[in-house]
């Protein structure tokens, strides 16, 4: 290995020490980049979801809760105002293949030849629709379940299930909103409460997928990289 480093250094007209320093720095950067990849993918996914939901209507509210009429609370991912209705949107961030049907109590998610089951999320969306409809009895209220773009449904999507590609251009403009729907939206805004931050943090930890750990490791690698380069620069007079 030492002979190989010396040969490469000779061909590049640089010292072996400089080559070793650069190699270690690049290796640390590469590993840090690989560790950050899931986090960067998640950030891109969240931006995509936000853009898609913005196209679904002219105004939105995120992470809110409403009274369910039975001394409880309903948690809603998004409320969206459209020209003719209020839409309750649930969001699921998955990858791979999903096998689903409205009548199935559990759906299956297959990722890299591994299968996971999860509860049918449509009833939760319907509960949100019922809570909004109870508050706005004379306004049309619809429910949609949006999956992230990394999902496919080989056996078909259930009704009211959307992928980002299913949402086209902007759904109307604010001036197109019916007066009664606008009034209902304003009332809804008054009755909505933000979901407690602790609950959102707990959900984020469950749905984290190890991203926080990877970020911490990547940061440590970057710090180690800076320390390595600094040590070589200060004590060896080279980068």
N, C-alpha and C positions, 0 to 999 in steps of 0.2 A: 504493500500500500504506500509506504514511504517513497519507494522508487517511482511509483505511478504519479504521485503528487509532484515529485521533482521533475519528471518528464513533462507533465502538463504545464508546470510553472515555467520551464525552459521554453516551451513552444509559445507561451503567451508573453514571454519576456517580463515576468513578474517573479517576486520572491515566493518561496514555498510558504513562508509565514503569512504573506498577504493572501495567498490562495486558500490556505486553511481558514483564515479569518472570514473571508468572503463565503466559503463553503458552509461553515457553521452558521453564519448569519442567514444565508439563504435557506438552509434547512430549517432553522427555527421559524423563519417567516412562513415557509411552506406548511409546517405543522400547525402553526397558529391559524393560517388561512383555512386549512381543512377543519379545524375545530370550530371556526366561526361560520362555516358554510350553512349548517342547519339554522343558526340564528338569522343570517342574512336572508335565507329562503323564507323564514317565517315573517320577517319584516316586509319582504316583497309581497308575500301572500296577504298580509294585513292591508297593505296599500291597495292591492287589487280588490279586496273585499270592499274597502271603503269607496273606491271609485265606482264599483258596480252598484252598491246601494245608493250612492248619490244619483246615479242614472235612473233609479227606480222611481224617483219622485222629485219634489221641489224643496223639501225640507225634511229633516230627520232628527230624531233623538236617540241617543245610544245609552245602553245599560241603565234602564229605568225599571221601577217597580210600581205596581198599582194594587189597590185593594181588590181581592177576589170575590168580595161579597159574603164571605164566610169567616170573617175575622182573620184572614190570612193575606199573604202577599203573592203576587205573580211577578216573576222576574222576566223581563223582555230584553232581548239583545238590541233590537232596533224597532223604532216606530217611524214610518215613512208617510209623508203627506203627498198624495197625488191629486190631480184636479178633481177627481170624483170620489175618492175614498181614502181611508186610512189603512195602511198595510202593516201588519205585525210580521216582522222578519226574524226568524231564528237562524243562527249561523252555526255550521259544523265545519271544523277544520280537520280534514282527513286527507290521506293519500291512498293511492291504490285503487282497488275495485270494490264497489259496494253492491250487494245484492239486497234489494228492498222491495216491499210492497206495502200498500196502505194497511192491509189486514194483518200483517205480520207483527207480532209483539216485539220481536227482536230482529234487527238487521245484522248482516254480516259484512265485515270489512276485511278484505284480503290484501296483505302487503308482503311482498317478497315471499310468497308461498306460505305465509302464516295467516291464520284466520282468527279474527276477533269478533265477538258479538257485542252489540250495544242496543239499548232500548230504543224502540221506534220513537224518534223525536217529534213526529207530527202531532201526537196528542198534546205535548207541551205547547206547541204553537197554537193549537186550538184553544187551550186554556187561556192563553194571552188574548186571542181574538174575542173570547167570551167576556173577559174582563173589560176590554175596550168597548165592546158592543153594549155591555150593561151601562157604561157611562154615557155612551152616545147611541141611544136606541134608534135614532132616526137617520143615522149616517151609515153608509156602506163600509163594512170592515172586512178586510181579507187577510188571509194568512199565507205566508210563503216560507219555505225552508231553503236557505242558500248554502250550498256546499262550495268549498274552495276548488280552484281550478285543477288541482292535482288528482281529482277523483273522476272515475268513469262508472257508468251503470250499464254493464253488458246485457242485462235482462230488461232494461228499460227503467225509466224514472217514474216513481209514483206521481200522482197529480199534486200540483203545488210545490214540487221540488224543483229547484233551479240550480244550474251551473252558471258561472260568469258568462259563458258564450250565449246563454239564453236571454240575457238582458242586453237589448240593443241601445238605441239612441235615448237621449234624455226624455223622460216622461213628462212632457208639457212644461209650462212655465208658471211662476207664482200667480201671475195675473189671470191664468186660466182656471184657478181653483174656484169651485163653486162657493158662494157665500156661506151656505149652511155648513159645508165641509170646513171652511176656514174657521167659522165660529166653534165648531166641534174640536178642531185642532187646538185652538186657544184654550178651551176648557180642559182638554187633555193635558196640555202643557202645565196647567195650574195644579192638576191632580197627580201628576207624575212625581215620583221621588227618585233621587239617584240611588242606585244600588250601593250599599256600604262598601267602602274601600277594602275592608278586611275580607269580605266575601270574594271580591274580585281578585284579591291577591291569592286567596286560597285556591280559587279556580285556576288561576294562572299557574300555580305550583303544580296542580294535578295535571294540567294540560301542557306542562312545560316541555316534556319530552327530553329532559336532560340538557336543555339549552343553557340554563344558568350555569351548570357545572362546566360545560364546554367553554362558555364565555370567560369564566374565571381562569380556566387553564390557559386559554388563548392569551389573556392579559398577562398572566405570569410568564408565558413564553416570550411575549413582546418585551416585557421588562428584562427578562434574562438576555434577550438579544441586544437590547440597548446597553446593559451592563457589560456584556461580552465585548461589544465594539468599543465601549469606553475604556475598558481595561486594556485592550490591545493598543488603542490610540495613546493612552497615557504612559503605559509602561514599555511599549515596544516601538512607539513612534510611527505607527502605521495604522491603516484602516483595513 
